[in-house]
């Protein structure tokens, strides 16, 4: 008689399988990753304010979710246009080496924890301050070295002919020679710190014109200046003014008040009205050849009027400068 015992083995195997762990599988717990990055601005950013200065913190970063410590870094990608203007310090977003001016700036950040990472891009806007900030440069001044004189050491190469200063400004102020109105003699000068110096060639008698830019962290300003180098004591030239006398009130436009000449040269000489000591009434006169005349639209009344003249020609930049005056008197009873 046959015996059927083959059914026992499968049952044993199944039971064995169950014994070694083939029962219901336990799921590993799911770890929550970073689901969002949040950027919180510290304050409103205003052009010209301390909030947009290099090194200033403009806000903080935080995340939703994540596990353990979170680190932040600037990364390339969508919205990274101005990454180079910012740095990350811990969870702070800071301005880099350059001050922010009015405008919109965007940057892209990656947040990473022990199990995940996420990237987001953000933007900040610097608004214009409508009130003038006292830290902006409002003026530039030039203080010329006294008694600049042709042939003296104070107009030799590398000599200091004056110093610059600024009103207002944030941080260190730098000065540079720039092109523009009044830059005629920029090439004859150099700037070292706040000092205006003679270039490689000694200056001769005459008036020199230059244009300066003053730059600070939040603003810049340009302005033109001039200074005068006087004729040396041994100069063979003298500028002479022969005044017409008397000159009666009222003195109408176009009236010749005197003539100019230079001793020590036989060559034709040109004359110009220039800025400097004794130029108070330059606007009241014009020079026509060697004649000084009352300017158009001007009528001189009783009083003393002052003007300053430069004499030169195509070869000699200056025969010298001199200040002169004319006196207008009351004609008395008529």
C-alpha positions as CSV (number, residue, x, y, z in Angstrom):
1,X,0.0,0.0,0.0
2,X,1.4,3.4,-1.0
3,X,1.6,6.2,1.4
4,X,1.2,9.9,0.4
5,X,3.7,12.0,2.4
6,X,4.6,14.7,-0.1
7,X,2.2,17.3,1.4
8,X,4.2,17.6,4.6
9,X,7.3,19.2,3.1
10,X,5.7,22.3,1.6
11,X,4.0,23.0,4.9
12,X,7.3,22.7,6.7
13,X,9.0,25.1,4.2
14,X,6.2,27.7,4.5
15,X,6.4,27.5,8.2
16,X,10.1,27.8,8.0
17,X,9.8,30.7,5.8
18,X,7.5,32.4,8.2
19,X,10.0,31.6,11.0
20,X,12.9,33.3,9.3
21,X,11.0,36.5,8.5
22,X,8.8,36.1,5.5
23,X,5.9,37.5,7.4
24,X,4.6,41.2,6.9
25,X,7.5,43.6,6.0
26,X,8.1,46.7,8.3
27,X,8.5,50.0,6.3
28,X,11.6,52.2,7.2
29,X,10.6,55.6,8.6
30,X,10.6,58.3,5.9
31,X,13.1,61.2,6.6
32,X,11.7,64.7,5.9
33,X,13.9,66.8,3.7
34,X,14.1,70.6,3.2
35,X,10.8,71.6,1.6
36,X,11.4,75.4,1.3
37,X,14.0,78.2,1.8
38,X,12.9,81.5,3.3
39,X,14.7,84.8,3.0
40,X,13.8,87.5,5.5
41,X,15.1,91.1,4.8
42,X,16.4,92.9,7.9
43,X,15.2,96.3,6.8
44,X,14.2,98.5,3.9
45,X,17.3,99.1,1.7
46,X,17.7,102.7,0.7
47,X,20.2,104.3,-1.7
48,X,22.8,106.3,0.3
49,X,22.0,104.6,3.7
50,X,24.2,102.4,5.8
51,X,22.0,99.4,5.0
52,X,23.6,99.1,1.5
53,X,27.3,99.5,2.5
54,X,29.8,96.7,2.0
55,X,29.6,94.1,4.7
56,X,26.1,95.1,5.8
57,X,23.7,92.2,6.5
58,X,20.5,92.6,4.3
59,X,18.6,89.6,5.7
60,X,18.6,86.0,7.1
61,X,17.9,82.6,5.5
62,X,15.9,79.8,7.1
63,X,14.3,76.5,5.9
64,X,11.1,74.6,6.3
65,X,11.8,71.0,7.1
66,X,15.2,69.5,7.0
67,X,17.3,67.4,9.5
68,X,20.2,68.6,11.5
69,X,22.4,71.6,10.8
70,X,21.7,73.5,7.6
71,X,24.4,75.3,5.5
72,X,23.8,77.9,2.9
73,X,25.8,78.8,-0.2
74,X,25.4,81.0,-3.3
75,X,25.1,78.8,-6.4
76,X,24.7,79.3,-10.2
77,X,21.4,78.9,-11.8
78,X,18.2,80.8,-12.4
79,X,18.2,84.2,-10.7
80,X,22.0,84.2,-10.0
81,X,22.5,87.5,-11.8
82,X,24.0,89.4,-8.9
83,X,25.6,86.6,-6.9
84,X,28.9,88.4,-7.1
85,X,27.5,91.3,-5.1
86,X,26.7,89.2,-2.0
87,X,28.3,86.8,0.4
88,X,26.8,84.2,2.9
89,X,27.9,84.3,6.5
90,X,26.1,81.5,8.4
91,X,22.5,82.2,7.7
92,X,23.1,85.9,6.9
93,X,23.2,87.4,3.4
94,X,25.7,90.2,3.3
95,X,26.7,92.8,0.8
96,X,30.1,92.1,-0.8
97,X,32.9,94.6,-1.6
98,X,30.8,97.1,-3.5
99,X,28.1,99.4,-2.3
100,X,24.6,98.8,-3.7
101,X,23.0,101.7,-5.6
102,X,19.3,102.1,-6.5
103,X,18.0,99.1,-8.4
104,X,17.0,95.4,-8.1
105,X,19.4,92.6,-7.3
106,X,18.9,88.9,-7.5
107,X,20.8,85.9,-6.1
108,X,20.4,82.1,-5.9
109,X,21.0,80.1,-2.7
110,X,21.4,76.4,-1.9
111,X,20.4,75.1,1.5
112,X,21.8,71.7,2.5
113,X,21.2,69.5,5.5
114,X,22.4,65.9,6.3
115,X,19.8,64.3,4.0
116,X,18.7,66.8,1.4
117,X,19.3,70.1,-0.4
118,X,17.2,72.7,-2.1
119,X,17.8,75.8,-4.2
120,X,15.8,79.0,-4.5
121,X,16.4,82.5,-5.9
122,X,15.5,85.8,-4.3
123,X,15.6,89.4,-5.2
124,X,16.1,92.6,-3.2
125,X,15.3,96.2,-4.2
126,X,17.3,99.3,-3.2
127,X,15.0,102.3,-3.2
128,X,15.9,106.0,-3.8
129,X,16.0,108.2,-0.7
130,X,14.2,111.4,-1.5
131,X,15.9,113.4,1.3
132,X,19.5,114.4,0.6
133,X,21.8,112.2,2.6
134,X,24.4,114.3,4.5
135,X,27.0,111.5,3.9
136,X,27.0,112.2,0.2
137,X,29.7,114.5,-1.2
138,X,28.1,117.9,-1.6
139,X,31.2,120.0,-2.6
140,X,34.9,119.9,-3.4
141,X,37.4,122.6,-2.4
142,X,40.9,123.3,-3.7
143,X,43.4,125.2,-1.6
144,X,46.3,126.4,-3.8
145,X,49.8,126.6,-2.4
146,X,50.6,130.3,-1.7
147,X,53.0,132.3,-3.9
148,X,53.4,129.9,-6.8
149,X,56.1,131.5,-8.9
150,X,57.8,130.6,-12.1
151,X,61.3,129.4,-11.6
152,X,60.8,128.5,-7.9
153,X,60.8,125.0,-6.4
154,X,57.1,125.2,-5.7
155,X,56.3,124.7,-9.4
156,X,59.1,122.2,-10.2
157,X,58.2,118.6,-11.2
158,X,56.3,116.7,-8.4
159,X,55.9,119.9,-6.3
160,X,52.5,120.3,-4.5
161,X,50.5,123.2,-6.0
162,X,47.5,122.7,-3.7
163,X,45.3,120.3,-1.7
164,X,41.8,119.0,-2.2
165,X,39.0,118.4,0.4
166,X,35.4,117.4,0.2
167,X,32.3,118.3,2.2
168,X,30.3,115.2,3.2
169,X,31.1,111.8,1.9
170,X,31.1,108.3,3.4
171,X,34.3,106.5,4.1
172,X,37.6,107.2,2.3
173,X,37.4,109.8,-0.5
174,X,39.6,109.4,-3.6
175,X,40.4,112.2,-6.1
176,X,41.2,111.7,-9.8
177,X,41.7,114.0,-12.8
178,X,38.8,113.5,-15.2
179,X,37.9,114.8,-18.7
180,X,35.3,117.5,-19.0
181,X,34.8,121.2,-18.9
182,X,37.8,122.9,-17.4
183,X,40.3,120.0,-18.0
184,X,42.7,122.1,-20.2
185,X,45.8,121.4,-18.1
186,X,45.0,118.0,-16.7
187,X,48.0,116.5,-18.5
188,X,50.4,118.9,-16.7
189,X,49.3,117.7,-13.2
190,X,49.0,114.5,-11.1
191,X,47.0,113.6,-8.0
192,X,48.5,111.9,-5.0
193,X,46.0,111.3,-2.2
194,X,44.4,114.8,-1.8
195,X,47.4,116.6,-3.2
196,X,47.6,118.2,-6.7
197,X,51.1,118.0,-8.0
198,X,53.1,119.2,-10.9
199,X,53.7,116.5,-13.5
200,X,57.0,115.9,-15.3
201,X,57.6,119.4,-16.5
202,X,58.0,122.6,-14.4
203,X,55.2,125.1,-14.7
204,X,55.8,128.5,-16.2
205,X,53.9,131.7,-15.4
206,X,50.2,131.5,-16.3
207,X,46.8,130.1,-15.1
208,X,46.2,126.4,-15.1
209,X,42.9,124.7,-15.3
210,X,42.0,121.1,-14.2
211,X,38.9,119.0,-13.5
212,X,38.6,116.7,-10.5
213,X,36.3,113.8,-9.5
214,X,35.9,113.1,-5.8
215,X,34.5,109.5,-5.1
216,X,33.3,108.0,-1.8
217,X,31.4,104.8,-1.1
218,X,28.0,106.3,-1.8
219,X,28.5,109.2,-4.3
220,X,30.8,111.1,-6.5
221,X,31.1,114.7,-7.6
222,X,33.1,116.5,-10.3
223,X,34.3,120.1,-10.2
224,X,36.8,122.3,-12.1
225,X,39.5,124.5,-10.5
226,X,42.4,126.7,-11.5
227,X,45.5,128.2,-10.0
228,X,48.0,130.9,-11.1
229,X,51.7,130.7,-11.3
230,X,53.1,134.2,-11.1
231,X,55.9,135.7,-13.2
232,X,59.3,135.2,-11.7
233,X,61.2,138.2,-10.2
234,X,63.7,138.0,-13.0
235,X,61.1,137.9,-15.8
236,X,62.0,140.4,-18.6
237,X,58.3,141.0,-19.3
238,X,55.8,143.4,-17.7
239,X,52.1,143.6,-18.5
240,X,51.0,147.2,-18.7
241,X,47.5,148.8,-18.7
242,X,47.1,152.4,-19.9
243,X,43.8,153.6,-18.5
244,X,41.7,156.2,-20.2
245,X,41.1,159.0,-17.8
246,X,38.7,160.4,-16.9
247,X,35.9,157.9,-17.3
248,X,32.5,159.5,-16.5
249,X,29.3,157.9,-15.1
250,X,27.4,156.5,-16.8
251,X,29.8,154.5,-18.9
252,X,27.9,152.6,-21.7
253,X,28.7,149.2,-23.2
254,X,31.5,149.2,-25.8
255,X,33.4,152.2,-24.3
256,X,37.2,151.7,-24.4
257,X,38.5,152.0,-20.8
258,X,42.2,151.5,-21.6
259,X,44.8,149.6,-23.7
260,X,47.1,146.7,-22.8
261,X,50.8,146.1,-23.8
262,X,53.8,144.0,-22.7
263,X,57.3,145.4,-22.3
264,X,60.2,143.2,-23.1
265,X,58.9,141.7,-26.4
266,X,58.4,143.0,-29.9
267,X,56.2,140.1,-30.9
268,X,52.4,140.4,-31.2
269,X,50.8,139.6,-27.8
270,X,47.3,138.2,-27.0
271,X,45.3,139.1,-23.9
272,X,42.6,137.2,-22.0
273,X,40.6,137.9,-18.9
274,X,41.4,135.2,-16.4
275,X,40.4,134.1,-12.9
276,X,42.6,135.0,-9.9
277,X,43.3,137.8,-7.4
278,X,41.7,141.0,-8.6
279,X,39.2,139.5,-11.0
280,X,36.1,140.7,-9.2
281,X,34.6,142.6,-12.2
282,X,35.9,140.5,-15.1
283,X,32.3,140.1,-16.3
284,X,31.9,143.8,-16.8
285,X,34.6,143.9,-19.5
286,X,35.7,142.3,-22.7
287,X,39.1,142.4,-24.5
288,X,39.2,143.4,-28.2
289,X,42.8,143.1,-29.4
290,X,44.7,145.2,-27.0
291,X,41.7,147.3,-25.9
292,X,39.7,146.8,-22.7
293,X,36.0,147.7,-23.3
294,X,32.8,147.7,-21.2
295,X,31.0,144.4,-21.9
296,X,27.8,144.2,-23.9
297,X,24.7,144.9,-21.8
298,X,26.7,146.6,-19.1
299,X,26.7,150.2,-18.0
300,X,29.2,151.3,-15.4
301,X,28.3,153.8,-12.8
302,X,30.5,155.7,-10.4
303,X,33.0,153.4,-8.7
304,X,36.2,151.3,-9.0
305,X,36.1,148.1,-11.1
306,X,38.7,145.3,-11.1
307,X,39.8,142.8,-13.7
308,X,42.7,140.4,-14.2
309,X,44.6,139.8,-17.5
310,X,46.8,137.1,-18.9
311,X,49.3,138.1,-21.7
312,X,50.6,135.3,-24.0
313,X,51.4,134.4,-27.6
314,X,51.6,131.2,-29.7
315,X,55.1,130.4,-28.4
316,X,55.1,131.8,-24.9
317,X,52.2,130.5,-22.8
318,X,52.5,133.5,-20.4
319,X,54.2,136.8,-20.4
320,X,52.6,137.2,-17.0
321,X,49.3,138.0,-15.3
322,X,48.3,141.3,-13.7
323,X,45.2,142.7,-12.0
324,X,44.2,146.2,-12.9
325,X,41.4,148.6,-12.1
326,X,39.4,151.4,-13.7
327,X,37.8,154.3,-12.0
328,X,34.5,155.8,-13.1
329,X,33.8,159.2,-11.7
330,X,30.8,161.5,-11.3
331,X,30.8,164.1,-14.1
332,X,29.7,166.8,-11.7
333,X,27.1,169.5,-12.5
334,X,26.2,169.8,-16.2
